[in-house]
Amino acid sequence: MCAPVECDGRARSADSTSLVRPREDYTRKLGAPLDGLRIGLPKEYLGDGIEPDVAAAVSAALAEFRRLGAKTVEVTLPNVRLSVPVYYVIAPAEASSNLSRFDGVRYGHRAAKYRDLADMYRKSRAEGFGAEVKRRILVGTYVLSHGYYDAYYLKAQQVRRLIADDFVRAFAQCDLIMGPTTPTAAFALGAKTDDPVQMYLNDIFTIAANLTGGPALSIPCGFDRNGLPIGLQIQGRAFDEASVINVAHRFQQATDWHTRAPARHAELE
């Protein structure tokens, strides 16, 4: 989300990615009781595609919040299902644009051997970027190219606004939104490297915060039957980081999931 800026007025007025806001103490609410807190439960976060172990762990976490004085209300985010395709149009487009400066001349890695300027560009960028970065640059360059900008990038920005409006309506009924961090438990390191689409689909619940600019965090709330960790995501209104942090803090005061380690054999399965 946008960060507060501490620079002079001229820099602030020229920075389209920041907002002018006073410095905040994000710990100011720590320890505040949760009595009366309204937790929104989007039906889209708890429907088909959620592993049973994940659903059970999240349900147990919500029961703990109720014990601490919070109450749960059902909300709906009808367009959040479009978060993955929207994000993976907008984010690669921004990556393609922002990383174009890394050409080996002004910024970034420069190849040691090359024939001419064009060859230096090609080799520097080929050597300096990893597979995922290259993938995003290629997709981003495509969606920003002539004839596709309106069909992909502009449409994605329009749907992004619909997703953000869904959250505004939901927060009129609740103070925070909770749900699983991912539809599945964490997978072993490197297990999905050869399947980027599957990795992208695991972002379905988390990337909405990137699209809307709201604060969100993930905390441990259990393990699946194989000993792999499960996360609970807490999302708040824009600039309400203090409430999100306090709710996570109170949960960790009442439980010990954040102190436990996954089963050692789980990574090998």
C-alpha positions in Angstrom: 0.0 0.0 0.0 1.0 3.6 -0.3 3.6 4.7 2.3 3.8 8.1 4.1 6.4 10.4 2.6 8.9 12.4 4.6 10.5 14.4 1.8 10.0 18.0 0.7 6.8 19.3 -0.9 8.2 19.3 -4.4 9.2 15.6 -4.3 5.8 14.7 -2.8 3.9 16.5 -5.6 5.9 14.7 -8.2 5.4 11.2 -6.6 2.3 9.6 -7.9 2.8 6.4 -5.7 2.7 8.1 -2.3 0.2 10.0 -0.2 1.0 12.8 2.2 0.0 11.6 5.7 1.2 12.2 9.2 3.6 9.7 10.7 1.6 7.0 12.6 2.3 4.7 15.6 1.1 1.4 14.3 1.5 -0.2 17.8 -0.9 2.3 19.5 -3.8 -0.2 19.6 -1.8 -3.2 20.9 -3.6 -4.8 23.8 -7.0 -3.3 23.0 -9.9 -5.7 23.7 -11.7 -7.2 20.8 -15.2 -6.9 22.4 -17.6 -5.9 19.6 -15.1 -6.3 16.8 -17.0 -7.2 13.6 -15.1 -9.8 11.5 -16.3 -10.1 7.9 -16.3 -13.5 6.4 -16.6 -13.4 2.6 -18.4 -16.4 1.3 -15.9 -16.3 -1.7 -13.1 -17.1 0.7 -14.7 -20.2 2.2 -16.3 -21.9 -0.7 -15.2 -24.5 -3.2 -11.5 -25.2 -3.7 -10.5 -24.8 0.0 -8.7 -27.8 1.4 -10.7 -29.3 4.3 -7.7 -29.0 6.7 -7.4 -25.3 5.8 -11.1 -24.7 6.3 -11.0 -26.5 9.7 -8.0 -24.4 10.9 -9.5 -21.1 9.8 -12.8 -22.1 11.5 -11.0 -22.9 14.7 -9.2 -19.5 14.5 -12.5 -17.7 14.1 -13.9 -19.5 17.1 -10.9 -18.2 19.1 -11.7 -14.7 18.0 -15.3 -15.1 19.1 -14.1 -16.3 22.5 -12.1 -13.1 22.7 -15.2 -11.0 22.2 -15.4 -10.5 18.4 -18.4 -11.4 16.3 -18.5 -12.6 12.7 -20.7 -11.3 9.9 -21.1 -12.6 6.4 -20.0 -10.3 3.6 -19.6 -10.7 -0.1 -16.8 -9.8 -2.5 -18.4 -10.8 -5.8 -15.5 -9.6 -8.0 -12.6 -10.9 -5.9 -12.5 -14.1 -8.0 -11.1 -11.9 -10.8 -8.1 -10.9 -8.7 -5.7 -13.3 -10.2 -6.2 -12.4 -13.9 -6.4 -8.7 -13.0 -3.2 -8.8 -11.0 -1.3 -10.8 -13.5 -2.1 -8.3 -16.2 -1.4 -5.1 -14.1 1.7 -6.4 -12.2 3.6 -7.7 -15.3 2.7 -4.4 -17.2 4.2 -2.4 -14.4 7.2 -4.7 -14.2 7.8 -4.4 -17.9 7.7 -0.6 -17.7 9.7 -0.2 -14.6 12.4 -2.7 -15.5 13.0 -1.3 -18.9 15.7 0.9 -17.4 17.8 -2.1 -16.5 19.7 -2.2 -19.8 23.3 -2.6 -18.6 24.1 1.0 -19.4 22.3 3.1 -16.8 21.2 0.5 -14.3 21.7 -3.1 -13.4 23.9 -5.9 -14.5 26.1 -5.6 -17.6 27.3 -8.6 -19.5 31.1 -9.1 -19.6 31.3 -10.0 -23.3 29.2 -8.6 -26.2 29.6 -7.7 -29.8 27.8 -4.4 -30.0 25.2 -2.3 -28.1 22.2 -4.4 -29.1 24.1 -7.5 -28.1 25.0 -6.0 -24.8 21.3 -5.1 -24.1 20.2 -8.7 -24.9 22.9 -10.4 -22.9 22.7 -8.1 -19.9 19.0 -8.5 -19.5 19.1 -12.3 -20.2 21.8 -12.8 -17.6 20.5 -10.3 -15.1 16.9 -11.4 -14.8 15.6 -14.7 -13.5 12.9 -16.9 -15.1 9.9 -15.4 -13.2 11.1 -11.8 -13.9 11.5 -12.6 -17.6 8.1 -14.2 -17.7 6.5 -11.1 -16.2 8.4 -8.7 -18.6 7.2 -10.7 -21.6 3.6 -10.8 -20.4 3.7 -7.1 -19.5 5.2 -6.0 -22.8 2.5 -7.9 -24.6 -0.4 -6.4 -22.7 1.0 -2.9 -23.1 1.7 -3.3 -26.8 -0.3 -1.5 -29.5 -3.7 -3.1 -30.1 -3.7 -4.9 -26.7 -3.5 -2.0 -24.2 -7.3 -1.3 -24.3 -8.2 -5.0 -24.4 -6.1 -6.1 -21.5 -4.4 -3.4 -19.4 -7.3 -0.8 -19.4 -9.9 -3.5 -18.8 -7.9 -4.9 -15.9 -7.7 -1.4 -14.3 -11.5 -1.1 -14.6 -12.1 -4.5 -12.9 -9.5 -3.4 -10.2 -11.9 -0.6 -9.4 -14.8 -3.0 -9.1 -12.8 -5.1 -6.7 -11.9 -2.1 -4.6 -15.5 -1.0 -4.5 -16.5 -4.5 -3.2 -14.2 -4.0 -0.3 -15.6 -0.5 0.5 -19.1 -2.0 0.7 -17.9 -4.9 2.8 -16.2 -2.7 5.3 -19.4 -0.8 5.8 -20.6 -4.0 7.5 -17.5 -5.1 9.3 -14.2 -3.8 10.8 -11.9 -6.4 9.4 -12.0 -9.2 6.9 -10.6 -12.7 7.6 -10.1 -15.9 5.7 -7.5 -18.4 4.6 -4.2 -17.0 3.3 -4.2 -19.6 0.5 -6.6 -22.4 -0.5 -4.1 -25.0 0.4 -1.5 -25.5 3.1 2.0 -24.3 2.3 3.7 -26.6 -0.3 7.3 -27.7 0.0 10.0 -25.3 -1.2 10.4 -25.6 -5.0 7.4 -27.9 -5.4 5.5 -25.6 -7.8 8.5 -24.1 -9.6 7.6 -25.9 -12.8 3.9 -24.9 -12.6 3.8 -21.1 -12.4 0.0 -21.0 -13.1 -0.6 -23.2 -10.0 1.5 -20.8 -7.9 -0.4 -17.8 -9.3 -3.7 -19.4 -8.4 -2.6 -19.8 -4.8 -2.5 -16.0 -4.6 -6.3 -15.7 -5.1 -6.9 -14.3 -1.6 -3.8 -12.3 -0.9 -3.4 -10.2 -4.1 -6.7 -8.4 -3.5 -4.8 -6.3 -0.9 -2.2 -5.3 -3.6 -5.0 -4.3 -5.9 -7.0 -2.3 -3.4 -4.2 -0.7 -1.3 -5.5 -2.0 2.0 -3.3 -3.4 4.8 -3.2 -7.2 5.2 -1.1 -9.7 7.0 -0.9 -13.5 7.4 -0.4 -15.3 10.7 -0.1 -19.0 11.4 -3.3 -20.7 12.5 -2.6 -24.5 12.3 -1.1 -27.4 10.3 -2.6 -29.8 7.9 -2.5 -33.6 8.3 1.0 -33.7 6.7 2.3 -31.1 9.2 2.4 -28.3 6.6 1.5 -24.8 7.9 -1.8 -23.0 7.3 -2.2 -19.2 7.3 -5.0 -16.9 8.4 -5.2 -13.6 6.5 -6.4 -10.4 8.2 -7.4 -7.5 5.9 -8.3 -4.0 7.1 -9.5 -0.7 5.8 -7.0 1.6 4.1 -4.6 3.1 6.6 -6.0 1.0 9.5 -2.8 -1.0 10.0 -3.0 -0.5 13.8 -6.2 -2.5 14.0 -4.9 -5.3 11.8 -1.7 -5.6 13.9 -3.6 -5.5 17.2 -6.0 -8.3 16.1 -3.1 -10.5 15.1 -1.3 -9.7 18.3 -4.3 -10.7 20.4 -4.6 -14.0 18.5 -1.0 -14.8 19.1 -1.4 -13.9 22.8 -4.2 -16.5 23.0 -2.6 -19.2 20.9 0.8 -20.7 20.2 0.7 -21.5 16.5 3.3 -18.9 15.8 5.8 -20.7 18.1 5.4 -24.1 16.5 7.5 -25.5 13.6 6.2 -27.7 10.7 6.9 -31.4 10.9 10.4 -32.0 9.7 9.2 -34.8 7.3 6.6 -32.6 5.7 9.0 -30.8 3.4 10.2 -34.1 1.9 6.7 -35.5 1.1 
